[in-house]
Amino acid sequence: MKNKSFLAFDLGATSGRSILGTLDNGRLQMKELTRFPNQMLQIGDHFHWNIYSLFEHFKVALAEVKKECVEISSIGIDTWGVDFALIAKDGTILGAPYAYRDPHTDGMPEKYFEIIPREKVYGLTGIQVMNFNSLYQLFALKQAGNSLLEAASEVLFMPDALAYLLTGNKVVEYTIASTSQILNPRTKQFESQLLEAAGISPSMLGEIVMPGHRIGTLTDDLADESELGKVPVVAVAGHDTASAVAAIPAENERFAYLSSGTWSLMGIEVKDAIINDETYALNFTNEGGIEGTTRFLKNITGMWLLEQCLKEWKREGITYAYEKLVHMAESAPAFQSLIDSDHASFANPVSMTKAIVDYCIASGQTAPSTHAEFVRCIFESLSLRYKYVLGKFINLAPFTIEKLHVIGGGSKNPLLNQWTANAIGIPVLAGPSEATAIGNIMIQAKTAGCVDSLSEMRQIIRESIQIEEFLPENKGDWEAAYQKFLKITG
């Protein structure tokens, strides 16, 4: 089979990228073509997606593809979940889509649960309750008598809305729809009763398509303007974490994963959703993956704590290179200060360092005082938090978990990876750091017939990237620290 190239648009919380991926003799090569802002657009007190700015950046990226003199087989788009655009009967996108941080959903879940109880909503969807879930966004618009909602005939989740701008065709992709808290993961269909309780007609959400569905081709004007012709646009795993998990270079099903960055997502890949009283109490979530799989996962605060400390120190005129942070953490006393990274006090404090000090004092510990001690406190606490959450997955998984795959930006942190291996007692495999873009591209490659299955995708990824393995060390010390962590965090 001749080499084939694909274009991935990967949109993160602050920026987006276009990446050219090429399969060359069974190995994947990638090149970033453009990088552009994806800042939320504030209008008054509300926060929106700047969807037309993104469309302009997409057109710039298409022009860059032309300069590469490479024929691309298809285009795929991934974003974060829950947000959507409203579409009028004539096909017009109505207004600027609301972004998940908009305050109009504050208090909406509780108000919705007066109509359908919280336990029933979770039982139908298996999705953790967060105020910005699509269900509560739609409910908030209905409660406010939003004129755009009244004029809308359809809802398109953001990757699908962006694909609509490129093709003129409308689809609802499964993985992105699964984040809405409207989809039933068992039937893989929307629950009409949840929409009707919110005052929304079920007809506003169209038929679901699975990852790999061919949405259409570039519109005539885009095909001519870019000089690329009628390139197909494919519905990849539109939810960025679903694309990232598809890129995990696992050899079998017996693994857990940690998508590590500002926020961490730990989970397992299963065939069927796991929804019961225990998962409800733990606030675990069931989101869609490729080939009909379910991503059973838990949100964990990640490097957010360190990033906020670094911002404080930067305001004081002190900045650190990454290598320096690792050396600092190794030089500080071990297990002196431990915190629960998911404690409410760390959600968005005015001062993260003060919040950490206050937590340590309240829990009867020696509080960190030097920058090195803060960094060590954060790294050790994250490692032990990962152990706690992984223990829950070990109890719930229908298979033995033998390895933890770390993907995303955090996979490039060797000290945290080693300490995580020490804490959890099983090997940690780090990489790829660009998992989302790789998954996006490889799903397109599967659609193009370059690979036949998810397992073959993962084999190509294993052969295309460098994976670093971390084996557990100092088991006794870390087990003692874990018992201390449990006592401190309750």
PyMOL commands that set and color helices and strands:
alter all, ss='L'
color gray80, all
select helices_A, chain A and resi 51-67+103-105+108-112+118-125+134-143+147-151+158-167+174-177+192-197+202-204+220-226+240-246+277-282+290-292+304-315+322-331+344-346+352-362+371-396+409-412+414-424+435-447+454-464+475-489
alter helices_A, ss='H'
color red, helices_A
select strands_A, chain A and resi 4-11+15-24+27-37+41-43+46-48+72-78+84-88+93-94+152-157+172-173+183-184+189-190+208-209+213-217+232-235+255-260+263-270+285-288+294-301+403-407+428-430+468-470
alter strands_A, ss='S'
color yellow, strands_A
deselect
rebuild
show_as cartoon
